[in-house]
Amino acid sequence: MSDILTKDDLRQFGLLLINDIRKIMEDAQLREKENIHPEWLKSRAVRKLMDMSPGSLQNLRVTGKVRFKKVLGSYYYNKEDLIKLFNED
């Protein structure tokens, strides 16, 4: 066997390997972003999306217009209820 492996060969192989890993990770991230559609949204996300104050969101919760869950001190709101509520207006 007269094949000699040089440092340049290893460097090229490393660059090819890194590029392949990057492509795989980018594809995985794109697929993950497409599949993320949470059913429950945190208070902060709801306020940001709907451009409302914490008091307005609390009012929706207290009057029962939107379903919610409290987990470890954080409120989560049902996404479908929010969409229905704001599509009625």
N, C-alpha and C positions, 0 to 999 in steps of 0.2 A: 504494500500500500504506500503509494508515494504522495497521497493527498496531505498537504500541510495546511493546518488551520492557523491563520494569522490573526493578529489583533484587529485588523480592519474587517476581516470576515465576521468576527464576533461583534464588532461595533455595528455593522450593517444588520446582522441578525437581531441585535438588541433593538435597533430603531424600528425594524419591521414588526417585531413582537410588540413594542410599545404602541405603534400605530394600530395594530389589530385589536389590542386591548382597549384603546380609546374608542374605536368604532363600536365595539361590543357594548361598552358602557354607555355611549351616546344613544345607541339603539334602545338599550334597556331603559334609559331615562325617558326617552320619548314615549315608549309603550306605557311606562308607569304614569306619566302625566296624562295620557289619554284615558287611563282606567280609573283615575281618581275623581270620584263624584260622591263626596260625602253626603250622607243622608242627614246628619246633624252638624250644625255649624256653631262654633264658639261665639259668645257675645260680641267680642271685638270684631270678628269677621262679619257678623251680621250688621253691626253699626257702620262698619266701613263700606260694605256693599250697598246698604240702604241709605247711607248718609243720614243717620239719625242719632239722637242723643241717648245716653244710658237711661235717662228717665222715660223717654218714649218707648224704648224697648221693654223696660220694666212694666210700663202701663199695658203693653200688649200681653205680657206674661200674666199679670195680675187679673186682667179682664178675661183671660182664657181664650183669646183670639189666636194664640200660637201655642202649640204643644212645646214643652221644654223638659229637660232633665237636668238635675243638679248632680254633678260628679266632682267630689273632692273640692267643693267650694266654687266650681266653675259652672256656669249655665251653658247648656247646649240647646239650640233651637232647631225645630224640624224644618228642613229646607222646603218641603212641599207646601207646608202651611204658609210660609212666608211668600212663596210664589203665588199661591192662590189669593192671599190677602191683598197683595199689591197689584194683581191683575184685575181684581174687582173694581178698583178705583178708576 
